[in-house]
Amino acid sequence: MKTCLCCGRELRGREDKKFCDYQCRNQFNNQAYSTSNNYMRRVLLMLRRNRGILARLLQNEELIKTSKSQLESSGFRFQFLTHTQRNRQGQTCFFCFEYGYLPLDKDWYLVLRFSENDAA
């Protein structure tokens, strides 16, 4: 006699069955992966927050210059980014999805939006 891995009820049906229904299967898997899912959820939340901050600062402009203190006071966390990319001058731009920033001198940053034309 086999029992459900989640609730312990007796299983009926296929020989290789592990759960009595889809709810038990989902509950079991959610518990098993909750630690890694919570970590990914927190990281994605920070990436979205960073993207939103950059988007609000940029609004309808192509480029703006802002200070590190303004970014930090908005809640921007520099350690969360999706990718980096070098521009034509060889400088490294840091991105949160399509919005990015380029470090300038003395704690100033250039905020920009990725353009397909820049990739060429």
RAVEN-V563188 format. One record per residue. N is the residue number from 1. SS is DSSP state (2 for helix, 1 for strand, 0 for the rest). D_CENTER is the distance of its C-alpha to the mean C-alpha in Angstrom with 1 decimal. Layout:
# RAVEN-V563188
n=(N & N)
ss=(SS & SS)
d_center=(D_CENTER & D_CENTER)
This chain:
# RAVEN-V563188
n=(1 & 2 & 3 & 4 & 5 & 6 & 7 & 8 & 9 & 10 & 11 & 12 & 13 & 14 & 15 & 16 & 17 & 18 & 19 & 20 & 21 & 22 & 23 & 24 & 25 & 26 & 27 & 28 & 29 & 30 & 31 & 32 & 33 & 34 & 35 & 36 & 37 & 38 & 39 & 40 & 41 & 42 & 43 & 44 & 45 & 46 & 47 & 48 & 49 & 50 & 51 & 52 & 53 & 54 & 55 & 56 & 57 & 58 & 59 & 60 & 61 & 62 & 63 & 64 & 65 & 66 & 67 & 68 & 69 & 70 & 71 & 72 & 73 & 74 & 75 & 76 & 77 & 78 & 79 & 80 & 81 & 82 & 83 & 84 & 85 & 86 & 87 & 88 & 89 & 90 & 91 & 92 & 93 & 94 & 95 & 96 & 97 & 98 & 99 & 100 & 101 & 102 & 103 & 104 & 105 & 106 & 107 & 108 & 109 & 110 & 111 & 112 & 113 & 114 & 115 & 116 & 117 & 118 & 119 & 120)
ss=(0 & 0 & 1 & 0 & 0 & 0 & 0 & 0 & 0 & 1 & 0 & 0 & 0 & 0 & 0 & 0 & 0 & 0 & 0 & 0 & 0 & 2 & 2 & 2 & 2 & 2 & 2 & 2 & 2 & 2 & 2 & 2 & 0 & 2 & 2 & 2 & 2 & 2 & 2 & 2 & 2 & 2 & 2 & 2 & 2 & 2 & 2 & 2 & 2 & 2 & 2 & 2 & 2 & 2 & 2 & 2 & 2 & 2 & 0 & 0 & 0 & 0 & 1 & 1 & 1 & 1 & 1 & 2 & 2 & 2 & 2 & 2 & 2 & 0 & 0 & 0 & 0 & 0 & 0 & 0 & 0 & 0 & 1 & 1 & 1 & 1 & 0 & 0 & 0 & 0 & 0 & 1 & 1 & 1 & 1 & 1 & 0 & 0 & 1 & 1 & 1 & 1 & 1 & 0 & 0 & 0 & 0 & 1 & 1 & 1 & 1 & 1 & 1 & 0 & 0 & 2 & 2 & 2 & 2 & 0)
d_center=(44.2 & 40.4 & 38.2 & 34.8 & 32.2 & 30.7 & 33.7 & 36.6 & 38.6 & 40.8 & 39.4 & 41.5 & 41.1 & 39.7 & 40.4 & 36.9 & 35.4 & 33.1 & 32.3 & 34.6 & 32.2 & 28.7 & 27.9 & 28.9 & 26.8 & 23.7 & 24.4 & 25.1 & 21.9 & 19.8 & 21.6 & 21.5 & 17.7 & 16.8 & 16.2 & 13.6 & 12.0 & 12.0 & 10.3 & 7.4 & 7.5 & 7.8 & 5.1 & 2.6 & 5.9 & 6.3 & 4.2 & 6.0 & 8.9 & 9.3 & 9.4 & 11.8 & 13.9 & 14.4 & 15.3 & 17.7 & 19.3 & 19.8 & 21.1 & 23.5 & 24.2 & 23.5 & 23.2 & 23.6 & 24.4 & 23.1 & 23.6 & 21.4 & 22.8 & 21.8 & 18.2 & 18.3 & 20.4 & 17.8 & 15.3 & 13.5 & 12.3 & 13.1 & 11.8 & 8.0 & 7.9 & 7.3 & 11.0 & 14.5 & 17.5 & 21.2 & 23.2 & 26.8 & 28.0 & 26.1 & 23.8 & 20.2 & 17.7 & 14.1 & 11.4 & 8.2 & 8.7 & 12.4 & 13.0 & 14.2 & 16.7 & 19.7 & 21.4 & 25.0 & 27.7 & 28.3 & 24.9 & 24.5 & 21.6 & 21.7 & 18.9 & 18.7 & 17.3 & 17.1 & 20.2 & 21.4 & 24.6 & 23.1 & 22.2 & 25.9)
